[in-house]
Amino acid sequence: MPRFYAILSSIMLLLAGCAVTGDRAEVSGVGPDDLLKLRAGPGLGYEIILGLPEGTQVIRHDCVTEVGQRWCRVTPVKSPEVSGFVANTYLLDR
């Protein structure tokens, strides 16, 4: 069911006229022994797709605020077939 909500929220963002930024960012602040969790939707309750290590380059597409936390849909530069949401707190603009 969380995957359905991820798709639904993406469609709602597009229909609401949310800007798709497409700017580059880098995973920062997770530490050398941890991974930033790429999730199926904007929130902690969504399925984890994979973990992104410190320094991973991503393309930030659009962002939404859920329960006071800003989440951004990103695509890893080296894995363009993968897309998901991460907490914006851990993205450093490039």
C-alpha positions as CSV (number, residue, x, y, z in Angstrom):
1,M,0.0,0.0,0.0
2,P,2.8,2.5,0.7
3,R,4.0,2.2,-3.0
4,F,0.5,3.2,-4.1
5,Y,0.7,6.3,-1.9
6,A,4.1,7.2,-3.3
7,I,2.7,7.1,-6.9
8,L,-0.4,9.0,-5.8
9,S,1.7,11.7,-4.1
10,S,3.9,12.1,-7.2
11,I,0.8,12.5,-9.4
12,M,-0.7,15.0,-7.0
13,L,2.5,17.0,-7.0
14,L,2.5,17.1,-10.8
15,L,-1.1,18.1,-11.0
16,A,-0.6,20.8,-8.4
17,G,1.9,22.5,-10.7
18,C,4.9,21.7,-8.5
19,A,8.1,22.7,-10.1
20,V,10.5,19.9,-11.1
21,T,13.9,21.4,-10.3
22,G,16.2,18.7,-11.7
23,D,19.2,20.2,-9.8
24,R,22.2,18.2,-8.6
25,A,22.8,17.5,-5.0
26,E,25.1,15.3,-2.9
27,V,24.3,13.0,0.0
28,S,25.9,14.7,3.1
29,G,25.8,14.3,6.8
30,V,25.0,10.6,7.1
31,G,28.5,9.6,8.3
32,P,31.0,7.1,6.9
33,D,29.4,4.1,8.5
34,D,25.7,4.8,7.7
35,L,23.5,5.1,4.6
36,L,20.7,7.6,3.7
37,K,17.6,5.6,3.1
38,L,16.0,6.1,-0.3
39,R,12.2,5.5,0.3
40,A,9.2,4.7,-1.9
41,G,7.4,7.8,-0.6
42,P,7.9,11.0,1.4
43,G,8.0,9.8,5.0
44,L,9.5,7.2,7.4
45,G,6.6,4.8,6.9
46,Y,7.5,4.1,3.3
47,E,9.4,1.1,2.1
48,I,13.2,1.5,1.9
49,I,14.4,1.0,-1.7
50,L,18.1,1.2,-1.0
51,G,20.8,3.0,1.0
52,L,22.9,5.9,-0.4
53,P,26.4,6.4,1.0
54,E,27.9,9.7,1.9
55,G,29.0,11.6,-1.3
56,T,26.5,10.0,-3.6
57,Q,25.5,12.4,-6.4
58,V,21.8,12.7,-7.1
59,I,19.4,14.7,-9.2
60,R,16.7,16.4,-7.1
61,H,13.4,16.5,-8.9
62,D,10.7,17.8,-6.6
63,C,10.1,18.3,-2.9
64,V,7.2,18.1,-0.5
65,T,6.8,18.7,3.3
66,E,5.3,15.9,5.3
67,V,4.8,16.1,9.1
68,G,7.3,19.1,9.3
69,Q,10.0,17.3,7.3
70,R,11.0,18.2,3.8
71,W,11.3,15.2,1.5
72,C,12.7,15.3,-2.1
73,R,12.3,12.8,-4.9
74,V,15.8,12.0,-6.2
75,T,17.5,9.8,-8.8
76,P,21.1,8.7,-8.2
77,V,23.3,10.0,-11.1
78,K,24.9,6.5,-11.5
79,S,21.6,4.7,-11.4
80,P,19.0,6.7,-13.4
81,E,16.6,3.8,-13.4
82,V,16.1,4.2,-9.6
83,S,14.0,7.0,-8.0
84,G,12.7,7.6,-4.5
85,F,12.4,10.1,-1.6
86,V,15.1,11.2,0.9
87,A,15.0,13.7,3.7
88,N,16.2,17.1,2.3
89,T,18.3,17.6,5.4
90,Y,20.9,15.2,4.0
91,L,21.2,16.8,0.6
92,L,24.0,19.4,-0.1
93,D,23.4,21.5,-3.2
94,R,26.0,21.1,-6.0
